[in-house]
Amino acid sequence: MAENRKVPKRIAGVIINSLKGGVVPRTGLPYITVGRRREIEALLHDVDIIADGGASFRFVEGRYGSGKSFLLQTIRSYVMDRNFVVVDADLSPERRLHGTRGQGLATYRELMRNMSTKTRPEGGALSLILDRWIESVKADTADGIMEEKGAAPDPGDPAFQLSVERSIMDVVRSMQEMVHGFDFARLLTLYYRAEENGDDEAKGRVLKWFRGEYATKTEAKRELGASVIITDDDWYEYLKLFAVFLVRAGYGGLMVMIDELVNIYKIPNAISRQNNYEKMLTMYNDTMQGKAKYLGIIMCGTPQCVEDRRRGIYSYEALRSRLADGRFSKEGTRDLLAPVIHLEPLSAEEMLVLTGKLADIHAQLYKYEPRLTDEELALFIQREYERVGADSHITPREIIRDFIELLDILYQHPDQTPESLMESGGFMTAQADPSDGNNTDVSEEFAEFKL
């Protein structure tokens, strides 16, 4: 049995309920992370580059249920621990990279809504970031005055307030030369003044602008005096501005995570698909050519939505020529420093370790002594891979859901045994879902299992 590691009940509940529902938990991932070491190391190497003022763009490609979202959430936890700000969104028919009816702006709004930091991992961190930035500027200004004069300044002293405003202006001026930087800087100034005046209503209007929630320039002009708003065409430029600002505000950088690229692949209109791929190309070129700073982008999709030459990303030749594998990369010897990371299946041995962890967490959550032995865990994994179609279609998601169901039944029906459930006709004849497939060959690995 895997080593028993104490997990808080709240986190244990999130882990078990999320995985049973087929989704990735947003908390507690360190308790269940197995494998993917090389992929995580490759992505964290990008994080080091971003923190030094660079930028990166990666695609993570894998079949449904293969662990793309799990890897994404794992990296999310790692980068927040490194003082990065993370924004994430799933694409949908209403959220795209580009659209004629606000679909691109809808993605930007979702990213802003999910803005997260280590101290606010659940999202909604924009106001917290701005408030802490202003407080840090005040503290640094006070420290400078104290070092110079040997006495702490009076926060109400007009001279101190003027010094703080000069420091704010230094940050603002450093951004004005960027695309849309002047407008972005002006709104930062408005937020600072609203904070100083205790005007929460004015602060709310500025936050509304930063979140891209103004529908018309007229509305923004009336409420803020702003002559521009964030639109479908330029929302990505504001992400670049946020990345630079966040570093000025004391963070390590900005990581953007976009999942469910399949929703671009599903767009029926060829011109609309191409417009989305063109936006993707712009973002890719910016990060690769050094036009963006302190910015990382990770996008996730299935092999079909990436490699299909008719509708997928590779149907856009400018992207295909940049992203396609070279002659030497193949399954088993993938280049994890390439723009596209191909997720290979977790091995049967890794799945054995994972089920052991889940068995312990389930037992802690429902307060019982773990029943499954190492031999029974190995038998479960072996039976999963022996199912019809498992050699080409088995996925971690499906195995995990089966395993948690097995644990639930054993907990609710103590008279049942693991062997009787695993030897039942329904379990043995169940067919792996071909829509979730990964090519998997575990015959050699099972030779090492001692049942």
ZINOR-V254176 format. One record per residue. RES is the residue in three letters. SS is DSSP state (helix for helix, strand for strand, loop for the rest). PHI is phi in whole degrees, 0 to 359 (999 if undefined). D_FIRST is the distance of its C-alpha to the first C-alpha in whole Angstrom. Layout:
BEGIN
res = {RES & RES}
ss = {SS & SS}
phi = {PHI & PHI}
d_first = {D_FIRST & D_FIRST}
END
This chain:
BEGIN
res = {MET & ALA & GLU & ASN & ARG & LYS & VAL & PRO & LYS & ARG & ILE & ALA & GLY & VAL & ILE & ILE & ASN & SER & LEU & LYS & GLY & GLY & VAL & VAL & PRO & ARG & THR & GLY & LEU & PRO & TYR & ILE & THR & VAL & GLY & ARG & ARG & ARG & GLU & ILE & GLU & ALA & LEU & LEU & HIS & ASP & VAL & ASP & ILE & ILE & ALA & ASP & GLY & GLY & ALA & SER & PHE & ARG & PHE & VAL & GLU & GLY & ARG & TYR & GLY & SER & GLY & LYS & SER & PHE & LEU & LEU & GLN & THR & ILE & ARG & SER & TYR & VAL & MET & ASP & ARG & ASN & PHE & VAL & VAL & VAL & ASP & ALA & ASP & LEU & SER & PRO & GLU & ARG & ARG & LEU & HIS & GLY & THR & ARG & GLY & GLN & GLY & LEU & ALA & THR & TYR & ARG & GLU & LEU & MET & ARG & ASN & MET & SER & THR & LYS & THR & ARG & PRO & GLU & GLY & GLY & ALA & LEU & SER & LEU & ILE & LEU & ASP & ARG & TRP & ILE & GLU & SER & VAL & LYS & ALA & ASP & THR & ALA & ASP & GLY & ILE & MET & GLU & GLU & LYS & GLY & ALA & ALA & PRO & ASP & PRO & GLY & ASP & PRO & ALA & PHE & GLN & LEU & SER & VAL & GLU & ARG & SER & ILE & MET & ASP & VAL & VAL & ARG & SER & MET & GLN & GLU & MET & VAL & HIS & GLY & PHE & ASP & PHE & ALA & ARG & LEU & LEU & THR & LEU & TYR & TYR & ARG & ALA & GLU & GLU & ASN & GLY & ASP & ASP & GLU & ALA & LYS & GLY & ARG & VAL & LEU & LYS & TRP & PHE & ARG & GLY & GLU & TYR & ALA & THR & LYS & THR & GLU & ALA & LYS & ARG & GLU & LEU & GLY & ALA & SER & VAL & ILE & ILE & THR & ASP & ASP & ASP & TRP & TYR & GLU & TYR & LEU & LYS & LEU & PHE & ALA & VAL & PHE & LEU & VAL & ARG & ALA & GLY & TYR & GLY & GLY & LEU & MET & VAL & MET & ILE & ASP & GLU & LEU & VAL & ASN & ILE & TYR & LYS & ILE & PRO & ASN & ALA & ILE & SER & ARG & GLN & ASN & ASN & TYR & GLU & LYS & MET & LEU & THR & MET & TYR & ASN & ASP & THR & MET & GLN & GLY & LYS & ALA & LYS & TYR & LEU & GLY & ILE & ILE & MET & CYS & GLY & THR & PRO & GLN & CYS & VAL & GLU & ASP & ARG & ARG & ARG & GLY & ILE & TYR & SER & TYR & GLU & ALA & LEU & ARG & SER & ARG & LEU & ALA & ASP & GLY & ARG & PHE & SER & LYS & GLU & GLY & THR & ARG & ASP & LEU & LEU & ALA & PRO & VAL & ILE & HIS & LEU & GLU & PRO & LEU & SER & ALA & GLU & GLU & MET & LEU & VAL & LEU & THR & GLY & LYS & LEU & ALA & ASP & ILE & HIS & ALA & GLN & LEU & TYR & LYS & TYR & GLU & PRO & ARG & LEU & THR & ASP & GLU & GLU & LEU & ALA & LEU & PHE & ILE & GLN & ARG & GLU & TYR & GLU & ARG & VAL & GLY & ALA & ASP & SER & HIS & ILE & THR & PRO & ARG & GLU & ILE & ILE & ARG & ASP & PHE & ILE & GLU & LEU & LEU & ASP & ILE & LEU & TYR & GLN & HIS & PRO & ASP & GLN & THR & PRO & GLU & SER & LEU & MET & GLU & SER & GLY & GLY & PHE & MET & THR & ALA & GLN & ALA & ASP & PRO & SER & ASP & GLY & ASN & ASN & THR & ASP & VAL & SER & GLU & GLU & PHE & ALA & GLU & PHE & LYS & LEU}
ss = {loop & loop & loop & loop & loop & loop & loop & loop & helix & helix & helix & helix & helix & helix & helix & helix & helix & helix & helix & helix & loop & loop & loop & loop & loop & loop & loop & loop & helix & helix & helix & loop & loop & loop & loop & loop & helix & helix & helix & helix & helix & helix & helix & helix & helix & helix & helix & helix & helix & helix & helix & loop & loop & loop & strand & strand & strand & strand & strand & strand & strand & loop & loop & loop & loop & loop & loop & helix & helix & helix & helix & helix & helix & helix & helix & helix & helix & helix & helix & helix & helix & loop & loop & loop & strand & strand & strand & strand & strand & strand & loop & strand & loop & loop & strand & loop & loop & loop & loop & loop & loop & loop & helix & helix & helix & helix & helix & helix & helix & helix & helix & helix & helix & loop & loop & strand & strand & loop & loop & strand & loop & loop & loop & loop & loop & helix & helix & helix & helix & helix & helix & helix & helix & helix & helix & helix & helix & helix & helix & helix & helix & helix & helix & helix & helix & helix & helix & helix & helix & loop & loop & loop & loop & loop & loop & loop & loop & helix & helix & helix & helix & helix & helix & helix & helix & helix & helix & helix & helix & helix & helix & helix & helix & helix & helix & loop & loop & loop & loop & loop & helix & helix & helix & helix & helix & helix & helix & helix & helix & helix & helix & helix & helix & helix & helix & helix & loop & loop & loop & helix & helix & helix & helix & helix & helix & helix & helix & helix & helix & helix & loop & loop & loop & loop & loop & loop & helix & helix & helix & helix & helix & helix & helix & helix & loop & loop & loop & loop & loop & loop & loop & loop & loop & loop & helix & helix & helix & helix & helix & helix & helix & helix & helix & helix & helix & helix & helix & helix & loop & loop & loop & loop & loop & strand & strand & strand & strand & strand & strand & loop & loop & helix & helix & helix & helix & loop & loop & loop & loop & helix & helix & helix & helix & helix & helix & helix & helix & helix & helix & helix & helix & helix & helix & helix & helix & helix & helix & helix & loop & loop & loop & loop & loop & loop & strand & strand & strand & strand & strand & strand & strand & loop & helix & helix & helix & helix & helix & loop & loop & loop & loop & loop & helix & helix & helix & loop & helix & helix & helix & helix & helix & helix & helix & loop & loop & loop & loop & loop & loop & strand & loop & loop & strand & loop & loop & loop & loop & loop & loop & strand & strand & strand & loop & loop & loop & loop & loop & helix & helix & helix & helix & helix & helix & helix & helix & helix & helix & helix & helix & helix & helix & helix & helix & helix & helix & helix & loop & loop & loop & loop & loop & loop & loop & helix & helix & helix & helix & helix & helix & helix & helix & helix & helix & helix & helix & helix & loop & strand & loop & helix & helix & helix & helix & loop & loop & helix & helix & helix & helix & helix & helix & helix & helix & helix & helix & helix & helix & helix & helix & helix & helix & helix & loop & loop & loop & loop & loop & helix & helix & helix & helix & helix & loop & loop & helix & helix & helix & helix & helix & loop & strand & loop & loop & helix & helix & helix & loop & loop & loop & loop & loop & loop & helix & helix & helix & helix & loop & loop & loop & loop & loop}
phi = {999 & 297 & 301 & 283 & 245 & 293 & 240 & 306 & 302 & 299 & 290 & 301 & 296 & 298 & 299 & 295 & 292 & 295 & 294 & 295 & 276 & 82 & 239 & 271 & 293 & 270 & 229 & 82 & 299 & 302 & 286 & 232 & 291 & 222 & 68 & 61 & 299 & 292 & 294 & 296 & 298 & 296 & 289 & 287 & 297 & 300 & 299 & 298 & 295 & 298 & 297 & 272 & 102 & 268 & 210 & 212 & 217 & 229 & 254 & 248 & 247 & 191 & 290 & 306 & 80 & 275 & 115 & 298 & 295 & 296 & 298 & 300 & 291 & 295 & 296 & 304 & 295 & 299 & 288 & 294 & 296 & 266 & 70 & 271 & 262 & 241 & 238 & 219 & 202 & 262 & 289 & 204 & 302 & 267 & 235 & 226 & 279 & 212 & 195 & 266 & 234 & 83 & 292 & 292 & 296 & 297 & 294 & 301 & 297 & 294 & 299 & 295 & 296 & 262 & 298 & 228 & 229 & 300 & 272 & 224 & 289 & 275 & 103 & 70 & 267 & 301 & 296 & 299 & 297 & 295 & 296 & 291 & 298 & 297 & 295 & 292 & 296 & 299 & 295 & 296 & 296 & 297 & 298 & 296 & 293 & 295 & 294 & 282 & 253 & 78 & 216 & 290 & 284 & 278 & 305 & 271 & 292 & 303 & 293 & 294 & 299 & 294 & 295 & 298 & 296 & 297 & 296 & 298 & 295 & 298 & 295 & 298 & 296 & 293 & 254 & 291 & 278 & 283 & 300 & 66 & 295 & 298 & 293 & 298 & 295 & 298 & 290 & 299 & 296 & 299 & 294 & 299 & 293 & 295 & 295 & 296 & 273 & 66 & 265 & 294 & 294 & 294 & 299 & 298 & 292 & 294 & 299 & 300 & 293 & 299 & 278 & 73 & 261 & 277 & 278 & 224 & 294 & 300 & 296 & 295 & 295 & 293 & 270 & 235 & 76 & 270 & 265 & 228 & 225 & 282 & 232 & 305 & 281 & 238 & 300 & 294 & 299 & 286 & 297 & 297 & 295 & 299 & 301 & 293 & 299 & 299 & 293 & 299 & 272 & 103 & 264 & 281 & 156 & 237 & 248 & 254 & 237 & 235 & 249 & 64 & 298 & 302 & 288 & 281 & 303 & 278 & 299 & 289 & 276 & 298 & 293 & 297 & 299 & 297 & 297 & 292 & 292 & 294 & 297 & 300 & 297 & 300 & 295 & 296 & 298 & 303 & 288 & 286 & 263 & 82 & 278 & 245 & 232 & 57 & 232 & 239 & 231 & 234 & 239 & 239 & 199 & 278 & 305 & 296 & 287 & 269 & 263 & 298 & 284 & 265 & 231 & 281 & 303 & 287 & 286 & 263 & 304 & 298 & 281 & 303 & 294 & 272 & 255 & 299 & 298 & 279 & 281 & 257 & 280 & 206 & 303 & 100 & 225 & 286 & 273 & 277 & 262 & 284 & 299 & 252 & 262 & 270 & 285 & 269 & 299 & 297 & 288 & 299 & 293 & 295 & 295 & 296 & 297 & 297 & 296 & 296 & 297 & 294 & 298 & 294 & 295 & 299 & 294 & 293 & 296 & 258 & 58 & 219 & 284 & 306 & 262 & 282 & 274 & 301 & 295 & 290 & 298 & 296 & 296 & 300 & 298 & 298 & 296 & 299 & 283 & 270 & 293 & 299 & 85 & 292 & 297 & 236 & 232 & 287 & 224 & 303 & 302 & 293 & 296 & 297 & 297 & 299 & 292 & 295 & 298 & 300 & 297 & 299 & 293 & 296 & 290 & 278 & 231 & 301 & 286 & 280 & 244 & 304 & 296 & 294 & 290 & 285 & 267 & 292 & 299 & 298 & 289 & 289 & 261 & 300 & 253 & 296 & 285 & 295 & 285 & 253 & 287 & 220 & 289 & 219 & 233 & 243 & 299 & 289 & 295 & 291 & 295 & 270 & 284 & 255 & 272}
d_first = {0 & 4 & 6 & 8 & 12 & 14 & 16 & 20 & 20 & 23 & 21 & 18 & 21 & 22 & 19 & 18 & 22 & 23 & 20 & 21 & 25 & 24 & 25 & 24 & 23 & 26 & 24 & 20 & 19 & 18 & 15 & 14 & 16 & 15 & 18 & 21 & 22 & 25 & 26 & 26 & 27 & 30 & 31 & 31 & 33 & 35 & 35 & 36 & 39 & 40 & 40 & 42 & 45 & 44 & 42 & 40 & 39 & 36 & 35 & 32 & 32 & 30 & 30 & 29 & 25 & 24 & 23 & 27 & 27 & 23 & 25 & 28 & 26 & 24 & 27 & 29 & 27 & 27 & 31 & 31 & 30 & 33 & 35 & 36 & 37 & 35 & 37 & 36 & 37 & 36 & 39 & 41 & 44 & 46 & 44 & 45 & 46 & 49 & 51 & 55 & 54 & 52 & 48 & 48 & 49 & 46 & 44 & 45 & 45 & 41 & 40 & 42 & 41 & 37 & 38 & 36 & 35 & 32 & 34 & 35 & 32 & 33 & 36 & 40 & 40 & 43 & 46 & 43 & 43 & 47 & 48 & 46 & 48 & 51 & 50 & 49 & 52 & 54 & 52 & 52 & 56 & 56 & 55 & 57 & 60 & 59 & 59 & 62 & 64 & 62 & 62 & 59 & 61 & 62 & 60 & 63 & 65 & 66 & 66 & 62 & 62 & 64 & 62 & 58 & 60 & 61 & 57 & 56 & 59 & 58 & 55 & 56 & 59 & 56 & 55 & 58 & 59 & 56 & 56 & 57 & 56 & 59 & 58 & 55 & 56 & 59 & 56 & 54 & 58 & 58 & 55 & 56 & 59 & 58 & 55 & 58 & 60 & 57 & 58 & 55 & 57 & 58 & 54 & 53 & 55 & 54 & 50 & 52 & 53 & 50 & 48 & 51 & 52 & 55 & 57 & 60 & 62 & 64 & 62 & 60 & 64 & 65 & 62 & 61 & 64 & 62 & 63 & 60 & 57 & 54 & 54 & 52 & 54 & 53 & 50 & 48 & 51 & 50 & 46 & 47 & 49 & 46 & 45 & 47 & 48 & 44 & 45 & 48 & 46 & 44 & 41 & 39 & 40 & 39 & 37 & 38 & 35 & 36 & 34 & 35 & 38 & 38 & 41 & 43 & 43 & 44 & 47 & 50 & 52 & 52 & 54 & 52 & 49 & 51 & 52 & 48 & 47 & 50 & 49 & 46 & 48 & 49 & 46 & 45 & 48 & 48 & 45 & 45 & 49 & 49 & 50 & 48 & 46 & 43 & 42 & 39 & 38 & 35 & 36 & 33 & 34 & 34 & 35 & 38 & 39 & 39 & 40 & 43 & 46 & 48 & 46 & 43 & 44 & 45 & 48 & 49 & 50 & 50 & 46 & 46 & 48 & 46 & 42 & 42 & 40 & 42 & 42 & 39 & 36 & 34 & 31 & 29 & 31 & 32 & 34 & 32 & 35 & 37 & 38 & 36 & 32 & 31 & 27 & 26 & 23 & 19 & 18 & 16 & 13 & 13 & 13 & 10 & 9 & 11 & 9 & 6 & 8 & 11 & 9 & 8 & 12 & 13 & 12 & 14 & 17 & 18 & 17 & 15 & 12 & 9 & 10 & 8 & 6 & 5 & 9 & 10 & 8 & 10 & 13 & 13 & 14 & 16 & 18 & 19 & 20 & 22 & 24 & 28 & 28 & 25 & 26 & 28 & 27 & 23 & 22 & 19 & 21 & 21 & 18 & 17 & 19 & 19 & 15 & 16 & 19 & 16 & 14 & 18 & 19 & 17 & 17 & 21 & 21 & 20 & 22 & 20 & 17 & 15 & 17 & 20 & 20 & 18 & 21 & 24 & 27 & 26 & 23 & 24 & 27 & 27 & 28 & 26 & 29 & 31 & 32 & 28 & 28 & 27 & 28 & 24 & 24 & 21 & 22 & 22 & 18 & 17 & 19 & 16 & 13 & 13 & 13}
END
